[in-house]
Amino acid sequence: MKCKAHVNLAIGSPRRHLTRVGATPPRDLDFQWTRCDYERMQSWPPYSLIAVAVVTACGGAGRSAAACAPPGDSVVAEGVTEYVRDSLLTPRPLRFLASVGSDSALPEAGRVALQDKGPTYLYPVDAAQQAKVRAMLKQKGNFPTLVVFYRGLTQLPDGRAQLRLHGQFVGGANDGAPAPPRVLLFACDSARWHPAGAAPDSGR
């Protein structure tokens, strides 16, 4: 039995993929290709098939882990959203302040995420400017207001991303009360970062 017929045919649909345009394979050609290919596979040692499967699986895992871009705006936005709806936040904030002008300033993606959750205002580091913001908030109503601070976004040795946030209530009965600092974890899956849990942040 000769096994040359498969050279001119693509695996999967031998009649539609011929190297010579317009050529029509004889009926026995399909049979020879199928039989030769089958007999060749039968001759492979079982451990060869196992090795191929292992290499394929490992290669697939590597590609999946490397598919995500470095953690950035999307992680910040989703992390801020997760933080402000955390059940540990009491009272439930109805409006938000985004820290600006300091090392703990919230990135733009985080400020946009806050705007999606409720009325949001900038909260500068200057005390005189803060007083103006507080006066404006009081005039608009005594609603629970949370300022969100950014502590950094890093990628851990195991490949996960770590976002650190904390907050503080401003004005009203809860003025000055701290919001729980949190570490929000993200894992790369299907070419994007997904939430992978949260924990208290005991670092400084």
N, C-alpha and C positions, 0 to 999 in steps of 0.2 A: 504494500500500500504506500503510495507516495503522498507526502504532506506539503506539496508546494501550492496547492490551490488556495490556501488561506492567505498567501502573501498579497494577492490582489483584492482581498475582500476585507472590509472593516467588521470587527466583532459587533454583533447585535443585529444587523440587518444586511446580510450579504448581497441581496439583490438590488439594494438601493445605493451601495457605496462601492462602485467599481473604479479602478484607477484609469481605465480607458473609457471615455465618455461614449455612451451609446452602445457599449458592448452588452451582450446578453449571455449570462453564464448558462451552460448546459445543466440539465436537471441533476445529472450525476455529480456535478461539481459541488453543489451544495452538500450532497451526501458525503462526499469524500472529505470536505473541509470539517464537517461536523464529527465524522468518525475519527479522523486523525487527531483533532483537538481533544476529543474525549479520551482516546487511547494514550495521548501524551500526559493528560492529567492523571490517568490511572497509574502511570509509571512513577509519579512523584512520591517520594517517601513521606509518610505522615508528618514527620518532624519538620519538613520543609513548609508544609501548609501552616503549621503552628507558628513557625518563625515569621512567615509573611503576615499572618494575622497580628502578631505582636508588634512588628514594625509599623504596620498600618495604624494600629491603635495609638501607639506612642507618637507617631507623626501627627495624627489628628489632634491629639491633646496639645501638642506644642503649638500648632497653628491657632487653636482656639485661645490659648493663654496669651498669644502675642497679637491677637486681633484687635484689642482695645487700644485706643490712643491713650497717652498719659492722662490721668484724671485732671479735669478742669472744670469749665463752667457748668456742664451738665450735672456733675457730682455736687457742686456747690448748690445749685438750684434745687435739686432733689433733696439734698441734705437739709437745707433750710426749711423746706416744706415739711419734712419729717419732724424736724425739731419743734416747730411752732404748733404742731398738732399732737405732740406727745402728751399722753395722759397725765404725766407728772407735773405739767404746767397748771398751777392753780393760783389765782382764778384763770379761766380761759381768756387769753388776750383777744380783744376785739379790734385793736389797731396797733400799729407797729412803728418803731423808730429804727432807722438804719444808721449805725455808727459810721462817721466819716472823719477824715483828718487825723487818724491815729494808726498805730500798729494793729489795732484790733478792728480797723475799718472793714465793713462787709463788702466783698467784691460786688461788682455790678450785677452779676448773675443772681446773687443772693438778694439784692434789693428788688430786682424784678420779681423774684419768687415771693417776697413779702407782699408786694403790691397785689399779687393774685389771691392773697389770703385776707386782705382787708386794707383800710386806709393806712398809708405809709408816709412817713416824713423823715427828712434827714435830721440827724442828731449830732451836731458838731462837738468837738472836744472843748472849745472855748466856753467858759462858764457863763459869760454874758450872753452868748448866743443860745446856750441851753436854756437860760431863763426866759428868753423870748419864745422858745419852742414850748416850754412848760405853760406859759401864759396863754398861748394859742390853744393848747390842748384843753386847758381848763375852761376856756370860753366855749369850746365846741361840745363839752360834756364830760362828765366824770366816768369815762369808760376805762376798763383795764388796758393799760398800754405797756407794751414790752419793747425794750431796746435789745437788739441782737448783736452780739460781739463775735468776731471771727478769731479763732486761735490757730488756724493753719490747716493746710491740706497736704498730706504726704502719702507716699506709697510704701507699704510695709515690705519686708523681705519676702514674705510669702505671696506677694503679688496683689494683695488687697489694697484698697485705698482707704485712708482714714481722714475724716473731717471732724474738726473739733470746734464746738460752738458753746457759748454760754450767753446769759442774758440777765436783765434786771428790769423790774417794774418801775415805771416813772409816773408820778402823780397819783392822786386819789388815796384811798385807804391803804394801798399796798406800796406806797412810794418807798423806793430803796430796797424792797425785798428782792433777793437774788433768785434767778431762775436756775434750775439744776444744770450744771455743766455736763455736756454729753459728748461722747465719741461715737460718731456714726460711721459704720463700716460699709464698704462697697466691694463687690466681687465682679470680675470680668466674666461675662457669659454671653454668647451669641453676638459678639462684636460690640457690646455696650456694657456700661457699668450698671449693676443692679444693687439695691439695698441688701445688706447681708447682716443686719443686726445693729444694735446700739448698746452702749454701756455707760455707766457714770465715768466722768473724767476727773481723776484725782490729781492730774498733773497741773503744773503752773505755766 
